[in-house]
Amino acid sequence: MQPSDFRTHPPGPIHSPFVPGGTTATMTLEGRFDEDAGVVRVGADARQRYHDSRGYGYPLEGNEIALAPVEAAHLLYRGDLEAVVDGGERLAFRDLLAREPGTDFGVRFLVYADLRSRGFYLSPAAEPWVADPPDCDFAVFPRGKGPGDGEIAYALRVIGERTDIPATALEESVLAVVDEESEITYFDVNPREPTGDSARIDSVRGVDADLLADRVVVWEPPAALYETAFYGQPLEGREYDRPTLQCSLLEAAHLAERGILGLEPSVVRERGRAVEGERFDRRLRVYETLRERGVVPKTGYKFGADFRTYAEVDSIDDLGHSELLIRVLSGDHVFEPRDLALDVRLAHGVRKTMVFALVDGESVEWWSLERLTP
């Protein structure tokens, strides 16, 4: 049975090993819903059976434990818990599921059941389940570990595919997205500060250049401008003696600001704004930051991104593959999970990592997203 399969009839009860006399004893228990605390209380030998051996719930007095509704639902689903009693009503798995207790219960249950089936113990990211819990939905423990071991493998956030994600809400975590057919995709979300050690051009000044409609032509540049620092593309193509360079407006604005090109920087920037609108300033801020960090950004158009980047460029004759794809966005951008999946899938398909550069004035935040198989 797949964890994403909402069956109306859960599996039958789990039976104990044969007892003396050759009969089989049913050992399922019932829980009581505590509406004030929002938990399901289970007594008898629940602590040993559910918490100590399998990491469900948290201990109360004696052998009693408290379960989050999603934990109780999973035990009902497996047939390890017979029912949850709420007032005078006995709730089976189907009944509890229909009530959807708590926020986004359906998608949370699917992710909980999926990770349990993969051999992980996990708990709601809240006290008293977890001491000093992360700000997320679930704390997922390393395989072989439980809530009492003090280690967390993943801080897990759960959303449905139609739930938008503000850029301001990005945090270091694992994001589980449940689509409309109950399939789950996991994304590893991390801060990612691009750094590199590429060659720099500092001594060149006032190289002759012409500003065209949407690019700049650099006449008789020093060979190192392209061959070592990887600015522009030769007008002559791959066969050249001394290249005439075509530079993007981003490259030209950056070079003019440093006095390397004999153009007025403000004129190049204004042309960039006329061509791209407000995107130009955001992209220029990211371009300049990457160059300052020793990273070479080149167009990412072929990959549907703003830039592809190279961390170490000493010579175009020994140029490796780019490592990152970078999409430049405003700091108040709101992501749709479908777009995230598209970007990450594309980057993975070309063996790169997707990085989002979020620009707020002069500051840039960097976040990488990668597919994860727990």
Secondary structure by P-SEA (a helix, b strand, c coil): cccccccccccccccccccccbbbbbbbbbbbbcccccbbbbcccccccccccccccccccccbbbbcaaaaaaaaaaccccbbbcccccccaaaaaaaccccaaaaaaaaaaaaaaacccccccccccccccccccbbbccccccccccccccbbbbbcccbbbbccccccbbbbbbccccbbbbbbbbbbbbbbbccccccccccbbbbcccbbbbcccccccccccccccccccccccccbbbbcaaaaaaaaaaccccccaaaaaaaaaaaccaaaaaaaaaaaaaaaacbbbcccccccccbbbbcccccccccccccbbbbbbcccbbbbaaaaaaaaaaaaaacbbbbbbbbcccbbbbbbbbbbcc
